[in-house]
């Protein structure tokens, strides 16, 4: 009998596993809401790289509590940093946050 060739190539050994996969999923879950994607993109595009929550409500046509909730999710996912100044909170991108998003797609994450 002739041996049957394998039909598939095994998965790449550098594919995200374990805790790395959990971290990646947490980041993508945070960005699963279109308003959070918009907020992240808005802050990333700003000169100075930071925004007050008061400046983010009108462009999204959302109330301050809703915007604050979405920003909190992005902070918890490690994408944004929060700094309290008086009564307002200012948000900025965490250094390396964009790389966190692209690394799993380019194969640069290893477990």
C-alpha positions as CSV (number, residue, x, y, z in Angstrom):
1,X,0.0,0.0,0.0
2,X,1.2,3.5,-0.8
3,X,1.3,6.0,2.0
4,X,-1.2,8.8,1.8
5,X,0.4,12.2,1.8
6,X,-0.7,14.5,4.7
7,X,-3.4,16.9,3.6
8,X,-2.5,19.8,5.9
9,X,0.6,21.5,7.2
10,X,0.6,21.6,11.0
11,X,0.0,25.0,12.6
12,X,3.0,27.2,13.0
13,X,4.9,26.7,16.3
14,X,4.8,30.4,17.0
15,X,1.0,30.6,17.0
16,X,-0.3,32.4,20.2
17,X,-1.1,29.9,23.0
18,X,-2.0,30.0,26.6
19,X,-1.9,33.4,28.4
20,X,-0.8,35.2,25.2
21,X,-4.0,34.1,23.5
22,X,-6.1,35.2,26.5
23,X,-4.4,38.6,26.4
24,X,-4.9,39.0,22.7
25,X,-8.6,38.0,23.0
26,X,-9.1,40.5,25.8
27,X,-7.8,43.3,23.6
28,X,-9.9,42.3,20.6
29,X,-12.9,41.9,22.9
30,X,-12.5,45.5,24.1
31,X,-12.5,46.6,20.4
32,X,-15.5,44.6,19.5
33,X,-17.7,47.6,20.0
34,X,-17.7,50.1,17.1
35,X,-17.8,53.1,19.6
36,X,-14.7,51.8,21.3
37,X,-12.9,51.5,18.0
38,X,-14.0,55.1,17.2
39,X,-12.7,56.3,20.5
40,X,-9.4,54.5,20.2
41,X,-8.9,55.9,16.6
42,X,-9.9,59.4,17.7
43,X,-7.4,59.5,20.5
44,X,-4.6,57.9,18.3
45,X,-5.2,60.6,15.7
46,X,-5.1,63.6,18.0
47,X,-2.1,65.9,18.1
48,X,-0.6,65.5,21.5
49,X,-2.0,62.0,21.7
50,X,-4.5,62.6,24.5
51,X,-8.1,63.7,24.9
52,X,-10.4,64.8,27.7
53,X,-13.5,62.7,28.1
54,X,-15.4,66.0,27.7
55,X,-14.1,66.3,24.1
56,X,-15.1,62.8,23.1
57,X,-18.8,62.9,23.8
58,X,-20.0,65.2,21.0
59,X,-18.3,63.4,18.1
60,X,-19.9,60.1,19.0
61,X,-23.2,61.7,20.0
62,X,-23.1,59.8,23.3
63,X,-23.5,60.9,26.8
64,X,-20.5,61.3,29.2
65,X,-21.4,58.2,31.3
66,X,-21.5,56.0,28.2
67,X,-18.2,57.4,26.8
68,X,-16.6,57.0,30.2
69,X,-17.7,53.3,30.3
70,X,-16.2,52.6,26.9
71,X,-13.0,54.4,27.8
72,X,-12.8,52.3,31.0
73,X,-13.0,49.1,29.0
74,X,-10.2,50.3,26.8
75,X,-8.1,51.2,29.8
76,X,-8.7,47.8,31.4
77,X,-7.6,46.1,28.1
78,X,-4.3,48.0,28.3
79,X,-4.9,50.1,25.2
80,X,-5.4,53.5,26.9
81,X,-4.0,55.2,30.0
82,X,-6.1,57.5,32.2
83,X,-5.0,60.5,34.1
84,X,-7.3,62.5,36.4
85,X,-6.9,66.3,36.3
86,X,-9.4,68.1,38.5
87,X,-12.9,66.9,37.6
88,X,-11.9,65.6,34.2
89,X,-10.1,62.5,33.0
90,X,-7.7,62.6,30.2
91,X,-6.9,59.5,28.0
92,X,-3.9,58.6,25.9
93,X,-2.6,55.6,24.1
94,X,-0.5,53.2,26.0
95,X,3.0,53.0,24.3
96,X,3.0,49.9,22.2
97,X,-0.8,49.6,22.1
98,X,-0.9,49.5,18.3
99,X,1.8,46.8,18.3
100,X,-0.3,44.8,20.7
101,X,-3.1,44.8,18.1
102,X,-0.9,44.0,15.1
103,X,1.5,41.5,16.6
104,X,-0.9,38.5,16.6
105,X,-1.7,39.2,12.9
106,X,2.0,39.3,11.9
107,X,3.1,36.3,13.9
108,X,5.3,38.3,16.4
109,X,3.6,36.9,19.5
110,X,5.0,33.8,21.1
111,X,3.7,32.0,24.1
